[in-house]
Amino acid sequence: MVPPTGDGGSPAPIDRPILEFLQTRLQATGQVSRAAITDASGHLELQVVFASSYYPASVDDATLTVRWYTNDDFTIHYREQHAEHTWECRWDRHPNPHNTRDHFHPPPTAPTSGDDDSWPIDHRDVLRLVLDEIEDRIAVLWDE
């Protein structure tokens, strides 16, 4: 298999059972209005839409996109759409020329290169870390 280029991808195939697990977990929360596995972007991924009631009115839309690979590489992209701008960040584990395998593309624009970092191995621990950081972001939004 040829690795995808420029998409935060990995040379391994997508791990659909992990995406399905994450989908089930996220759909069970009040913060998520929809979680669906799709290949609409040309890549199999979990697309999550957060409930608008969870955010202040200044946020038009908030989403999370997850690609998890069979070798435990991943890319998790959080995005908020505001009337005048987009705020986004990304947690990644994949081989690339711009950072170590584990890295973070910080807000507000998720630039490449990111910041080298270290993530847990287990997908449940990574999800918890990401959701905790999103919770912190939402608290900041409500305080603005």
N, C-alpha and C positions, 0 to 999 in steps of 0.2 A: 504494500500500500504506500502510495506517495503521500507524505505529510501535507496537510493544507498549508498554504502560504498566506501570511498576513492576517490570519483570523484568530490568533491566539490558540491555534490548534496543536495537536499532538500527532505523532506518527501512529498511535494506537487507535482502534475503533472506539466509538462512543459506547459507554456502558449503560445500556438501556435499563436494566434492572435497578441500577442506582438512581437514574432519573425518575423511574416509576416510584421508588421508595420516597425520594424527596418530594415528588408531586403529591403523594398521599399525605405525607406529614404536613406540607404547607397548606393543602386544601382544608385540613382539619382546624386551621387557626382562623380567628376572626379578622386577622390583618390582611388576609388574601381573598380577593374577590374571584380570581380565576388562576388556575395553574394547569397548563396543557403542554404535552410533549408534541413538538411540531418539527417539520423540516422545511417550513416556509421560507427560511432564509438560506436554504441550500445546505444546511447542516442540522442534523438531529440535535435538538436542544429542548430544555424545559423553559418555557416562558411563563413568568409569574407576573400577575397584575395585582398590586396592593390595593386594598379597599380605600376609596377616596375619603371615607369618614375617619380614617386613621391619620390623616394629614390635615394641616391647616389649608384654608382656601387658596393660599398662594401657590400651592402645588397642583398643577393640572393633571398630572399622571405620574405614577411611580411604578417602575418595573424592575424585575430581576431576571436575568437570562443565565442559565446554567448549562455548561457542557462538561460532562464528566467522562473520562476515558478509561478503558480497561486497565491501563497501567497506572492509574490514580493521578494522572495529569488532569488538570481542570482549568476552566476559565469561568469566573462568576462576575457578571457585569450588572451593577446597580445604576439605575438612571432615574432622575427626576426631571420632569418637564415643567418649567415655569413659563409664564407668559413671555418673558423677555430673554430667557436663557435656559440652558440645560446644565444640570449638575450631575456629574457621574464619577464613578470610580470602579476599579476592577481588581479582583484577587486572581492571581494566576499561578499555575504550576505547569510549566512546559519548557522544553528546550527552545532557546532563542539566542540571537546574537546581542541583545541589548541589556540583559540582566542575568542574574543567577536563575536557576530553574524556578524557585519560589520567589515571587515578587508581587508588588502592589503598585497599581497605577493610581495615584492619589487624585482626590477631587481638587478643584471642581471640573477639570477637563480630562482626567485619566490619560495624561500624556505618556508617550513612549519616548524615552526610557522611563521606567518606573523606579521604585525603591526596592532594593533587595530585602527580602524578608524570609520568614520561616513559617510554614503552616503545619497543622496537625496532619497525620497520615489518614485517619479515618474520616470518611465523608460526613458522618454525623457531627463530628467535632468541628470540621470546617464550616458546615452549615450553621452551627451554634455560634461560632466566631463571627461569621458574616451577619447573622441576624442580630447579634448583640451590637455590632457596629452600626447597623441600620437603626436600631432602637436609639442609640446615642445621637445619631443624626436627626431623627424625628424629634427628640427632646429639644435639640437646638432650634429646629424649625418652629416649634411651638413657643419658644422663648423669644423669638425675634419680634 
